[in-house]
Amino acid sequence: MVSDDFWIVHDETRWEDGRVELRDGLCRRLDETTLRMTYDDMLGGTEVRLRSDGYDLGPYTMLASAPGLPLRLPVRCTDSCRLEPDGTLVDSIDLTLLGQLIGRQIIHLKVRTER
């Protein structure tokens, strides 16, 4: 944490094939229910709207790797997260390219308490 209203976010994604992706971003509190997030691969960043049962990210553009291509493509994302009664955070992301839905990623996150 840099301050009460500004902090560094460390993301770690572990894929089923064993790959691990690490990303760092910045987050700034705009008001009690709105945050501003930026990452190097999130073009222009996005606003996060907090709800009692989760949060929504405003539409954002992400640079995504495509199998077999040596470059990353700008993919438009809509992203919504909800907290389940068992404490699992379910993140649903719709991905579009050139206005066409190309996929939906659903992530189930559990808080890791040990390091």
C-alpha positions as CSV (number, residue, x, y, z in Angstrom):
1,M,0.0,0.0,0.0
2,V,1.3,3.4,-0.9
3,S,-1.4,5.3,1.0
4,D,-4.9,4.8,2.2
5,D,-6.3,5.8,-1.2
6,F,-3.6,4.5,-3.5
7,W,-2.0,1.0,-3.7
8,I,-0.2,-1.5,-5.8
9,V,-2.1,-4.6,-6.9
10,H,-0.2,-7.9,-7.4
11,D,-2.2,-10.4,-9.5
12,E,-1.1,-14.0,-9.8
13,T,-2.8,-16.5,-12.2
14,R,-2.1,-20.2,-12.1
15,W,-3.3,-22.1,-15.1
16,E,-4.2,-25.8,-15.2
17,D,-1.2,-26.5,-17.4
18,G,1.2,-25.1,-14.8
19,R,1.8,-21.7,-16.3
20,V,1.9,-18.8,-13.9
21,E,1.2,-15.2,-14.9
22,L,2.2,-12.3,-12.7
23,R,1.0,-8.7,-13.2
24,D,1.2,-5.6,-11.2
25,G,-1.2,-2.7,-11.4
26,L,-2.2,0.5,-9.7
27,C,-5.4,1.2,-7.9
28,R,-6.7,4.6,-6.6
29,R,-9.8,5.2,-4.6
30,L,-12.0,7.9,-6.2
31,D,-14.8,7.7,-3.6
32,E,-16.5,5.2,-1.2
33,T,-17.8,3.0,-4.0
34,T,-15.5,3.7,-7.0
35,L,-11.9,2.7,-7.7
36,R,-9.6,3.5,-10.7
37,M,-7.4,0.6,-11.9
38,T,-4.6,0.5,-14.4
39,Y,-2.3,-2.2,-15.7
40,D,0.3,-2.1,-18.5
41,D,-1.8,-4.5,-20.6
42,M,-5.1,-2.7,-19.8
43,L,-5.2,0.1,-22.3
44,G,-6.7,3.3,-20.6
45,G,-7.5,1.4,-17.3
46,T,-11.0,1.1,-15.9
47,E,-13.3,2.1,-13.1
48,V,-14.4,-0.4,-10.5
49,R,-17.9,0.1,-9.0
50,L,-18.2,-1.7,-5.6
51,R,-21.5,-3.4,-4.6
52,S,-22.5,-5.2,-1.4
53,D,-22.3,-8.5,-3.2
54,G,-19.2,-7.9,-5.4
55,Y,-18.1,-5.3,-8.0
56,D,-18.3,-4.4,-11.7
57,L,-15.5,-3.1,-13.9
58,G,-16.3,-0.6,-16.6
59,P,-15.7,-1.8,-20.1
60,Y,-12.0,-2.0,-20.8
61,T,-9.5,-3.0,-23.5
62,M,-6.9,-5.6,-22.7
63,L,-4.0,-6.8,-24.7
64,A,-4.5,-10.6,-25.0
65,S,-2.2,-13.3,-26.4
66,A,-3.6,-15.3,-29.3
67,P,-2.4,-18.9,-29.9
68,G,0.0,-19.1,-32.8
69,L,0.4,-15.3,-33.1
70,P,3.5,-13.4,-32.1
71,L,1.5,-10.3,-31.0
72,R,-1.2,-9.5,-28.5
73,L,-4.6,-8.3,-29.7
74,P,-6.7,-5.6,-28.1
75,V,-9.8,-7.3,-26.8
76,R,-12.8,-5.4,-25.3
77,C,-13.9,-6.8,-21.9
78,T,-16.9,-6.5,-19.7
79,D,-16.3,-7.8,-16.2
80,S,-18.5,-8.5,-13.2
81,C,-17.6,-10.2,-9.9
82,R,-20.0,-11.5,-7.3
83,L,-19.2,-12.9,-3.8
84,E,-20.8,-16.3,-3.1
85,P,-22.1,-17.3,0.4
86,D,-19.1,-19.6,0.8
87,G,-16.6,-16.7,0.2
88,T,-15.8,-17.6,-3.4
89,L,-15.5,-14.7,-5.7
90,V,-16.9,-15.5,-9.2
91,D,-15.5,-13.3,-11.9
92,S,-17.3,-13.4,-15.3
93,I,-15.6,-11.7,-18.2
94,D,-17.0,-11.4,-21.7
95,L,-14.4,-10.8,-24.4
96,T,-15.2,-9.2,-27.8
97,L,-13.0,-8.5,-30.8
98,L,-14.2,-6.2,-33.5
99,G,-17.6,-6.1,-31.8
100,Q,-18.0,-9.9,-31.9
101,L,-18.2,-12.0,-28.7
102,I,-15.2,-14.4,-28.9
103,G,-15.3,-15.9,-25.4
104,R,-16.4,-15.8,-21.8
105,Q,-14.0,-16.5,-19.0
106,I,-15.4,-17.5,-15.6
107,I,-12.9,-17.5,-12.7
108,H,-13.6,-18.8,-9.2
109,L,-11.3,-17.2,-6.7
110,K,-10.6,-18.3,-3.2
111,V,-8.6,-16.2,-0.7
112,R,-5.2,-17.8,0.1
113,T,-4.4,-17.3,3.7
114,E,-0.8,-18.9,3.8
115,R,2.2,-17.9,1.8
